[in-house]
């Protein structure tokens, strides 16, 4: 055991990591790579594709090439060590692997990441064993790419390191859209699968059912949710979290604001229509703007785990909250 294993796993699903792409996952799903729990095995548990493995497993190659998976770190940072765990893969583990990193801004798809640098050089693997690799690269990493040569199964990939936040996203304030702070859903186009109140619930969603999801649209419209903020405030950051929505996330979204104190009929852009990625926590710094209400539009439909509107209450917003507090507690 090495000292860096005490550092957090930056890729873990528990902190918002996601396996955004793999070229093959015929025998076992790529998402297993970053499950927080240790891998398990049940003897003679067969599905339609063979023995069920708690890991990522590709088909047997009959041509030259390698298999790859791209992981978006839940907490970007400086990687100090990587664990490649082939637990329970004995006759079907990859003979070799290597790991690369990337530092990218925004929320690109896996195919849009073009510059990779080495974290772990090509190394031989053993079956049913944890492999520990020290990482000397000192650059901040947002994504890692695991390559197995030529094919096979890996149970877990752990990426231990020191989180390093983007300072542009360190915006002060509170969540003006939080249910627990007093925000209220005032309208919704569709709640076929789940309530829009889930969008502003406390904490992170742990599964798809804890978000808001609409029915599939068969027209030219789009779905939306409107909110009254907990208090009038200056909006500084918008978070759109599509975690757990993989084949049913919206393709795009926009967020508009309204200041009902001055003009209740005029809506303005806080976040113009923006492309979204599936299963991703998106955070956008916006121009500081006063608002009392917001409207989230998703295009055309789909599901979202959480909506956060970070900012600071205005002086009259704080006065209103204090008056409500005094009225109901005295």
C-alpha positions in Angstrom: 0.0 0.0 0.0 1.4 3.4 -0.9 0.9 6.8 0.9 -1.1 8.3 -2.0 -3.9 5.8 -1.6 -5.0 7.9 1.4 -5.8 10.7 -1.1 -9.4 10.9 -2.5 -10.3 9.0 -5.6 -10.9 11.8 -8.1 -12.7 9.5 -10.5 -15.1 7.9 -8.2 -18.8 7.9 -8.9 -19.3 9.1 -5.3 -17.8 12.5 -6.2 -19.4 12.8 -9.6 -17.0 11.0 -11.9 -18.3 9.5 -15.1 -17.1 7.0 -17.8 -18.1 9.1 -20.8 -17.0 6.8 -23.5 -15.6 3.3 -24.3 -15.1 1.8 -27.7 -16.5 -1.6 -26.5 -18.3 -2.9 -23.4 -19.9 -6.0 -24.8 -19.4 -8.3 -21.8 -19.5 -5.8 -18.9 -20.5 -2.1 -18.6 -17.9 0.6 -18.5 -19.6 2.4 -15.6 -18.4 -0.4 -13.3 -14.9 1.0 -13.5 -15.5 3.8 -11.1 -18.0 2.3 -8.6 -16.9 3.3 -5.1 -17.4 -0.2 -3.7 -14.9 -3.0 -4.0 -15.6 -5.4 -6.9 -17.5 -8.6 -6.1 -18.0 -11.9 -7.8 -20.8 -14.4 -7.9 -20.0 -17.9 -9.3 -22.1 -19.1 -12.2 -24.1 -15.9 -12.6 -24.8 -15.9 -16.3 -26.7 -13.3 -18.4 -27.3 -13.1 -22.1 -23.7 -12.2 -22.7 -22.0 -14.7 -20.4 -20.7 -14.6 -16.8 -21.8 -11.3 -15.2 -18.6 -9.4 -14.1 -18.4 -6.4 -11.7 -16.0 -4.5 -14.0 -15.5 -3.4 -17.6 -14.9 -6.2 -20.1 -14.6 -6.0 -23.9 -15.0 -8.7 -26.5 -12.1 -10.8 -27.8 -10.3 -9.0 -30.6 -9.9 -10.8 -33.9 -8.0 -7.9 -35.5 -5.2 -5.5 -34.4 -6.0 -2.7 -32.0 -6.6 -1.8 -28.4 -9.7 -1.0 -26.3 -10.1 2.3 -24.4 -12.3 4.1 -21.9 -12.4 7.8 -21.1 -13.3 8.9 -17.6 -14.3 12.5 -16.6 -13.0 13.1 -13.1 -15.6 14.1 -10.5 -13.0 16.3 -8.9 -10.3 17.6 -11.3 -6.9 17.8 -9.7 -3.2 16.7 -9.6 -3.0 12.9 -9.8 -0.5 11.2 -7.5 -1.2 7.6 -8.1 -3.4 5.2 -10.1 -4.8 1.7 -9.2 -5.7 -0.7 -12.0 -7.6 -3.5 -10.4 -8.2 -6.8 -12.4 -10.1 -8.4 -9.5 -11.8 -11.7 -10.6 -10.5 -11.4 -14.2 -8.2 -14.4 -14.4 -8.4 -15.9 -17.9 -9.7 -12.7 -19.5 -7.5 -9.8 -18.1 -5.6 -7.5 -20.5 -1.9 -8.3 -20.8 -1.0 -4.6 -20.9 -2.4 -1.2 -20.1 -1.5 2.5 -20.0 -3.2 5.6 -18.7 -3.2 9.1 -20.1 -4.5 12.4 -18.8 -6.0 15.6 -20.2 -6.7 19.1 -19.0 -9.6 20.7 -20.8 -11.9 23.6 -20.1 -15.7 23.3 -20.4 -17.6 20.1 -21.1 -16.3 18.4 -24.3 -17.3 15.0 -25.6 -14.7 12.3 -25.4 -14.0 12.7 -29.2 -13.3 16.4 -28.8 -10.4 15.8 -26.4 -7.3 15.7 -28.7 -4.3 16.4 -26.4 -3.4 13.6 -24.0 -0.2 13.3 -21.9 1.1 10.1 -20.2 0.3 9.3 -16.6 1.2 5.6 -16.6 3.5 4.1 -19.3 2.6 0.8 -21.0 2.9 -1.8 -18.3 2.3 -5.6 -18.0 -0.7 -6.6 -15.9 -1.6 -9.7 -13.9 -5.0 -11.3 -13.4 -7.0 -10.9 -10.3 -4.6 -8.3 -8.8 -4.4 -4.6 -7.8 -1.7 -2.8 -9.7 -0.3 0.4 -8.0 1.3 3.1 -10.2 3.0 6.2 -8.9 2.3 9.3 -11.1 4.9 12.0 -11.4 3.0 14.3 -13.8 2.3 17.6 -12.0 -0.4 19.1 -14.3 -4.0 19.4 -13.4 -6.1 16.6 -14.9 -9.8 16.7 -15.8 -10.1 13.5 -17.8 -8.1 10.2 -17.9 -8.0 7.6 -20.7 -7.4 3.9 -19.9 -6.1 1.8 -22.7 -6.0 -2.0 -22.5 -3.9 -4.0 -25.0 -5.4 -5.7 -26.7 -8.7 -6.5 -24.9 -10.1 -8.0 -21.7 -11.5 -6.9 -18.3 -10.6 -4.4 -15.6 -12.7 -4.3 -12.4 -11.8 -0.8 -11.1 -9.8 2.2 -12.0 -8.8 4.4 -9.0 -7.3 7.9 -9.7 -5.9 9.2 -6.4 -4.8 12.8 -6.1 -5.3 16.3 -4.7 -8.4 18.1 -5.9 -7.7 21.5 -7.6 -10.7 23.7 -8.2 -11.0 26.1 -11.1 -10.7 29.5 -9.4 -13.2 31.0 -11.9 -15.9 28.7 -10.3 -15.2 29.7 -6.7 -18.2 32.1 -6.6 -19.4 33.1 -3.2 -23.0 33.2 -2.1 -25.9 30.8 -1.5 -28.1 28.6 -3.6 -31.0 31.0 -4.4 -32.9 28.1 -6.0 -32.6 25.6 -3.1 -35.8 24.1 -1.8 -34.5 24.2 1.7 -33.8 28.0 1.4 -37.3 28.7 0.3 -37.3 28.5 -3.5 -40.6 27.4 -5.0 -41.5 25.7 -8.3 -44.1 27.9 -10.0 -44.6 26.1 -13.3 -43.6 23.0 -15.3 -44.3 21.8 -18.8 -44.2 18.1 -17.9 -43.6 15.9 -14.9 -44.4 12.5 -16.4 -41.6 10.6 -14.6 -40.8 12.7 -11.6 -41.5 16.0 -9.8 -39.6 19.2 -10.7 -39.1 19.7 -6.9 -36.4 17.1 -7.2 -34.4 19.6 -9.2 -33.9 21.8 -6.2 -33.8 19.2 -3.5 -30.8 19.1 -1.0 -27.7 17.1 -1.8 -26.6 15.3 -4.9 -28.9 12.9 -6.7 -27.7 9.3 -6.2 -29.8 7.8 -9.0 -31.9 8.9 -12.0 -35.2 8.7 -10.1 -34.0 11.5 -7.8 -34.0 14.0 -10.6 -36.7 15.6 -12.9 -37.5 13.7 -16.1 -40.1 14.5 -18.8 -41.9 12.2 -21.3 -40.5 12.0 -24.8 -41.7 14.8 -27.0 -43.1 14.1 -30.5 -43.6 17.7 -31.5 -41.4 20.8 -32.1 -41.7 22.2 -28.5 -39.4 21.9 -25.5 -39.9 21.3 -21.8 -39.3 23.9 -19.0 -39.5 24.6 -15.3 -40.0 28.0 -13.6 -39.0 28.9 -10.1 -39.4 31.8 -7.6 -36.1 32.2 -5.9 -35.7 32.0 -2.2 -35.1 35.8 -2.2 -34.3 38.5 -4.7 -30.6 38.1 -5.4 -27.7 38.7 -7.7 -27.1 35.5 -9.7 -23.4 34.7 -10.3 -23.3 31.0 -11.2 -25.7 28.5 -12.8 -25.2 24.7 -12.3 -27.0 22.2 -14.6 -26.4 18.7 -13.4 -27.4 15.8 -15.7 -25.8 13.1 -13.4 -27.2 9.6 -14.0 -29.1 10.7 -17.2 -27.1 9.0 -19.9 -29.3 8.2 -22.8 -32.0 10.7 -21.8 -30.2 13.9 -20.9 -31.4 17.1 -22.7 -29.2 18.1 -25.7 -29.2 21.7 -24.7 -30.5 24.0 -22.0 -31.0 27.7 -21.3 -31.7 29.7 -18.2 -33.6 33.0 -18.1 -34.2 35.4 -15.3 -36.9 37.8 -14.3 -37.0 40.7 -11.8 -40.7 40.8 -10.8 -40.1 43.9 -8.7 -39.5 46.1 -11.7 -40.9 44.2 -14.8 -42.6 40.9 -14.2 -43.2 40.3 -17.9 -39.6 40.7 -19.2 -37.3 37.7 -19.2 -33.6 38.0 -19.9 -30.8 35.5 -20.6 -28.7 34.3 -17.6 -27.3 31.4 -19.6 -28.0 31.3 -23.4 -28.9 28.1 -25.0 -25.9 25.8 -24.3 -25.0 22.3 -25.3 -25.1 19.7 -22.5 -23.3 16.4 -22.0 -25.0 13.4 -20.5 -24.2 12.4 -16.9 -22.2 15.6 -16.2 -22.3 18.3 -13.6 -22.0 21.6 -15.6 -21.1 24.9 -13.9 -21.3 28.2 -15.7 -20.2 31.6 -14.4 -22.7 34.2 -15.6 -22.8 38.0 -15.5 -23.9 39.2 -12.1 -27.6 40.0 -12.6 -30.4 40.7 -10.2 -33.4 38.3 -10.4 -36.4 37.2 -8.4 -37.3 34.2 -10.6 -35.7 31.9 -13.1 -36.9 29.6 -15.9 -35.0 26.5 -17.1 -35.7 25.4 -20.6 -34.4 22.0 -21.8 -34.3 21.1 -25.5 -36.2 19.2 -26.5 -36.9 17.0 -23.4 -35.2 14.6 -21.0 -34.0 14.5 -17.5 -31.9 16.6 -15.1 -30.7 15.8 -11.7 -30.2 19.2 -10.1 -30.5 22.9 -10.9 -28.4 25.3 -8.7 -28.5 29.1 -8.9 -25.7 30.6 -6.8 -25.6 34.2 -5.8 -26.1 36.7 -3.0 -29.5 38.0 -1.8 -30.1 41.7 -2.3 -30.6 44.0 0.7 -34.3 44.1 0.2 -34.2 40.3 -0.3 -32.6 39.9 3.0 -35.0 42.3 4.6 -37.9 40.3 3.2 -36.5 37.0 4.6 -35.9 38.7 8.0 -39.5 40.0 8.1 -40.8 36.5 7.3 -38.6 35.1 10.0 -39.8 37.6 12.6 -43.5 37.0 11.6 -43.3 33.3 12.0 -41.0 32.9 15.0 -42.2 35.7 17.3 
